[in-house]
Amino acid sequence: MHQEKPTSPHLQIYKPQLTSLLSISHRFCGVVLLLGTIFLCIAITIGIMYPQLWDSFYQNIPNWITTLVAIAFSAALIYHWLNGIRHLLWDKLIGLELTSVYRSGYVVIGMFIILMIVLWGVFL
Amino acid sequence: MAEFFLNKHSVVKQGEHFYAKPTGEIKQPKTFAIYRWNPDDDKNPCINRYTIDLSDMGPKILDAIIWIKDNMDSSISFRRSCREGVCGSCSMNISGVNRLACLESSADYAGEIRINPLPHMPVVKDLVTDMQSFYDHYSEIEPWLQTSKAPADGREHRQSPADRKKLDGLYECILCACCSTSCPSYWWNPDKYLGPAALLQAYRWVADSRDEERKKRLKYLDDKFRLYRCHTIMNCTNACPKDLNPAKAIAELKQEINQLH
């Protein structure tokens, strides 16, 4: 009779919606950017202090891995930047109606795809 | 601390499948997968399936659940009262989104209709959740008019039509908890974050021209947990069955606090 109350299911059952998906990707990209920036600082420091060490390290990594890391980092940066503009506008009380939230969400996704194609279409 | 997974005794198992009548006789078949948990035995929660004939009952999902209780399984527990979206009792998670069962039509849902209790709440029995913390958050924002003295003419505190209009979109809240229990931030901090419903009401009193404690209210909310656990995810506005906008009210609160500093 005196059983502990179970917690009702949450993440397991809640429908993924544009609102929550864009929010969690924003946070995820923020974490990627933080770790990426720390890595970048370490890499630059090592590159300056021990150029030979860096060269031997860099030459032993296959090209596709460095390209993949660069694509992932730029994707996180572009998405976080685009969606960050949305958050700044919301803090100024702009675009908070549900229809505008969805519209701006689709604009962010569209702009993200366009900018990624432009960036990597030029570089690759 | 956020718990992303259900603990051992909250994990949901598969239950049984019941049919209202032989499948050949069902004209408009619809299957409801309903979360069941009974405090009187030691079993985990489970999903029971009920295949019913929609032509036997009213159009709303609440009609279907009442029909199942009346005709198939009288032990199923849920809250309901007004059956027209005014009381907020029958809020539940319907196929992944928090809604009032009395406002949703069974025919609008494709496939199986999944019925769960409001997310991340302690379950009392089946679809009935313990709402204590939700009501505590509401009382925490002191949801009543606070003034220092009565009007000189002895009548009520009056308000211009323009000031009264500022409360539209705020006072209509029925405290069904659809918004708060759709919010991941509220899931992870149910003890410290007030949640969209209580914050919408907090703004309702901050925006009221008759209230004299605006500053005190804003100062109370200026806290990294009470208000600022809101990360503008917007699931609340997406969930509200009354088409209110808690996320906007919270943004207004943040703005007002900003001007206070």
Interface residues (C-beta under 8 A of the other chain):
Chain A: M1 Q3 E4 K5 P6 T7 S8 P9 H10 L11 Q12 I13 Y14 K15 Q17 T19 S20 S23 I24 R27 H87 W90 D91 L93 L96 E97 L98 V101
Chain B: E3 F4 L6 N7 H9 S10 V12 Y35 W37 P39 D40 D42 N44 P45 N93 S95 G96 V97 R114 N116 P117 L118 P119 H120 M121 P122 V123 V124 T129 D130 S182 P184 W187 H231 T232 I233 M234 N235 T237 N238 N245 A247 K248 A251 E252 K254 Q255
